[in-house]
Amino acid sequence: MGSTMVEFKNPATATLLEAVKTRRTIYGLKAESPVSDDTIEAIVRDAVLHVPSSFNTQTSRVVLLLKEEHQKVWDIALEAMEGLVAAGALPKEAYESHTKPKLEGFRAAYGTALFFVDYDSLKDIKEKFAAYADKFDPFALESNAMSQYLVWTALASEGFGANLQHYSPLIDEQITKQWNIPASWKLDAQLVFGTPTSRPMEKTFAPIEDRFKVFGKSA
Ligand SMILES: Cc1cc2nc3c(=O)[nH]c(=O)nc-3n(C[C@H](O)[C@H](O)[C@H](O)COP(=O)(O)O)c2cc1C
């Protein structure tokens, strides 16, 4: 589904919107990269530096894991899920037929970006702007989501497939231990990426007319 044909003053706007449409959820991924590791790192660094945050609080933290380091995330998740099976909290059949192949699919990819929020860093600003205190945590999560989206979109633009996962809090303790992550960093999402081996699923769109209104537009 595209936007109405319009002419942009800056051709980069059309390119940006093309990238927005290119980004999809892709689960079939292999451990190859269409670009250098430096390129991947540059994307993540730019996201960390330039994605906005409320009051410029800069609450997002990202850990980029490639190749063997990436595989460790999914070994941690597999081990955690096996723990649930052993504890009787997850049926063994469901684990073997569904969860395990899914996690092994993530492990087969090239990299994972871990997105964290440092809520503790908001302590001072919450005191300074007490009236907004309860708004800062959700704002921090919204800013983190912007970083996730930018990295996802930029990686897709470079030829990666990617999917966004949420295995927190199940994997938090081991992740913190494995990479010596500061205790104040709270894991939110894991963006898995690699060279695509499958196409995205068919996507349906609810009518745009029910979801978007414009007022005051010139003819
Ligand atoms: C906030 C958010 C959370 C999501 N969480 C998951 C997730 O935990 N696991 C997953 O496989 N996909 C997850 N997704 C992917 C969505 O299912 C997917 O983006 C949506 O179905 C639209 O498909 P598309 O990404 O191909 O456009 C998430 C997406 C968003 C925006």
The ligand as a Gaussian input file, in Angstrom:
#p B3LYP/6-31G(d) Opt

LIG

0 1
 C        6.005000      -2.605000      19.415000
 C        6.107000      -3.870000      18.591000
 C        6.285000      -5.082000      19.232000
 C        6.453000      -6.249000      18.487000
 N        6.747000      -7.429000      19.125000
 C        7.002000      -8.539000      18.403000
 C        7.417000      -9.739000      19.028000
 O        7.586000      -9.798000      20.256000
 N        7.643000     -10.822000      18.253000
 C        7.498000     -10.781000      16.887000
 O        7.741000     -11.797000      16.239000
 N        7.109000      -9.650000      16.252000
 C        6.874000      -8.527000      16.975000
 N        6.513000      -7.360000      16.338000
 C        6.350000      -7.346000      14.873000
 C        4.891000      -7.122000      14.439000
 O        4.150000      -8.298000      14.606000
 C        4.916000      -6.661000      13.000000
 O        5.674000      -5.457000      12.912000
 C        3.523000      -6.384000      12.439000
 O        2.802000      -7.596000      12.340000
 C        3.551000      -5.718000      11.086000
 O        4.333000      -6.450000      10.164000
 P        5.613000      -5.834000       9.451000
 O        6.675000      -5.638000      10.511000
 O        6.035000      -6.864000       8.426000
 O        5.231000      -4.528000       8.834000
 C        6.374000      -6.200000      17.069000
 C        6.172000      -4.952000      16.449000
 C        6.061000      -3.812000      17.186000
 C        5.907000      -2.501000      16.478000

